[in-house]
Structure formats: structure tokens, C-alpha cells
Amino acid sequence: MRLAPSEAMKANAWMHHRTTQLAADTAQDAEAGWPLEDLTALAATQSGAFVADYGLPRELPAATAEEVLAGSAYALAATATTEARQRPDAWETADAIFELGIGVAGVLGGAWGLRIGQLLRRAREKSRALEEIVAGNELFKRQNAAAAEAFKQAQASQSPTTRRLVAELK
């Protein structure tokens, strides 16, 4: 599950795309040559994917280099960053889904509702335990650089499904 981006995040994605377009145009006009012209052109193309992913804001912000470099663009970037950091992570989202399921089970009541509620509580406990394990492993690898390679080799024997899930949880 992924939450929709806010208007500030959409505007910032569009502003990033416009900034990279302007940089590519400026590098080409200045005949900056390789690699700057190619790098800025590539960046402009890549940033188009962010706009396609996030969608366009209701109102398109600045379009010229002067407008893009104005203080409002910096404020927009700061707002989008703040909003992105406030979004729930995968653990919070999973916890909310478990809570919703437990609530629905409580409304259903009866023996089945009780069993479903117990099952969901146990799944939530396992999810929280997995979160702690992943966080502990990451801390261990950061604090024990010499052992990190051995740790990674041990993880290599995990199933592809487990590796994918752990990568998503990080």
C-alpha cells in the first residue's frame, strides 16, 4: 500500500523536473560539452518519471530559471521533504491494517470474530518482532563493519521471498 503524494510533493516533483530541464537547456546553450550536456539531459529525462509517478499538481509552479531559483522553490522543497518524512512507513501501515482487522473482527463478534481477532493480534506481534529484528541487524552491521560481510553471506542462503521481504522492510 502506498499513500498518494500531497500537492506539495507533486509540485516539488514537477519543480524538480522543470529545474533539470532548465539545467539541460542551459548546458546545451552554453555548449558545455560532454559530460555535462549528457548528464543534465539524462537527469531531465529521469525526473520525468517522478512527475509521471506523483502526478501533476493542481497548479503548475514556476517555469523560468529566475522563478525556479526564487526562494519559493526552496520553501516548496522543504515542505515536500517535511511531508514525506511524516508519512507512515511500512511498519506503521501494517500495524494500522492489523488494527483495522482487529476492529472489524470485534464488530463481527462471535466465535469467528474472536478467532480472527486473536489471529490478527498474533500477526501484529510477529510484525513488530520482525521490525525489531531488522532494525537490530542493521545496527549490528553498522557497528561491526568487519562482520558485515559474513552477515551478508549468511543472509545469501535465505529464500528469494525472505530476501525480498527484508529488503522491502528496510
N, C-alpha and C positions, 0 to 999 in steps of 0.2 A: 504494500500500500504506500502511495506517495501523495503527500498533500499538494494541492495546487499552489503555484507560486503567487505571492502577493503582487499588487500593482507596482510597488517599488521594485520588487525583484524583476518583474517583466520589463519595467522601464530601464533598470540598470543593465539587463541583458541587451536590450536594444541599444542603449548608450555605448556599451562595450563594442558591439558590432559596428556602430557608426564611427567610433573612435578608431577602430582598426581599419575601417575603410578609408578614413581621412589620412591615417598614417601611411597606408599603401599608396594612395594617390600622391601624397606629399613626397614620398621616397621616389616615386616614378618621375614626378615633375622635376625633382632636384637631380635626377639622373644619378641617384646614389649607387646604382650598380648592384652587382652580386656581392654579398648575400642579402643585403638589406631590402632590396626591392622584392626579392622572392620570399623572404621571411615575413614581411608585412602583408604581402598578397596572401600568403598561406594563412596567416593569423586572421585576416578578414574573412576568408572562406570558412575557417574553423569556427569563428564566432557566430557565423550564420546558423550553426547547429544549435547554439544556445537559444537563439531567438525562436527557432522552429520548435524547440522543446518547451520553452516557457510560454510562448505566445506573445503577441504584441500587446503593449499596454493600451488602455483606452485612448490616451493622448500621447502622441509621439513627442519625446523631448527634443532638445536642441539638435540642430542639423549642421551648422557651420563649425569650423575649427574654433572660432572665437567663442561660440556658445558652449561647445563641448568643454572647453578649458575654463569656463567660468566656474565660480565657486559652487553653483548649484549642482554641478555634476559630481563634485566631491561629496557634497552632502547626500546626494542620491545614493552613491556607492556606500557611504557609511550606513545609511538607513537600511539598504538592502542587506548588508552584511549583518547588521544587528538583528534584523528579522529572520535571516537564515539561521543564525545561531540560536534563536528562540524556538525554532521548530522542534517538535519531538523527534527523538532518534528512534531507531528500530525497536529498542527495548521498551521505550515509553509507549510506542504504538502497540506492540504486542501485549503489554500489560493492560492497556485500555481495552483491547479486544477481549482479553480474558475477563476483565471486569464486566464488560457488556454481556458476555456469555453467561457469567455467574448470575447477573441480574435477570436475564431472560429465564434462566433455569429456575430462579426463585419465583418468578411470576407464574411459570408453568405449574410449579408445585408438584405435589405427589411424589411417589417413589422415583419416577424417572427424572423429575426435576432435581431431586436431591442427589441422585447418582451423577447426573450431568454436572451439577454444581461442584461436587466433590472431584470429579474428573478435571474440570477446568481449574479448580484451585491447585490441584497437584501439577497440572501443566504450567501454571503460572509460577509455582515454586521452582520447577525444573528450569524454566526460562530465566528466572532470576539467578539461579545457581550457575547456569551456563554463562550468563553475563559476567558474574564474578570470576569464573574460571578464565574466560577470555581476557578480561582486564588484568588478572594476575599474571597470566602468561606473557602478555605484552610488557608489563612492568619488569618481569624477570628478564626478558630478552634485552630490555634497555639497560638494566643494571648489571647484567652479566654478558657483556659483549663476546667474551671468549667462548661461552657456552651456547651462544645464539645459533651457530651453525649446526651444532649437534642437535639442538632443539628442532631446527628446521628439518634435519634429516629424519628425525623421529616422526615428525608430522607427515613426511612424504609417504609413509605407509598407510595413512588414513585413506578411506574411500573417497572417490571424487565428490560424492554427495556431502560428506563431512567437511572436506576442504572448501567446497563452495559455500556451505552454510557458515563456517567460521569466517571466511573472507567477507561475507555479507555482514556479519555481526561486528566486524572490526570497524 
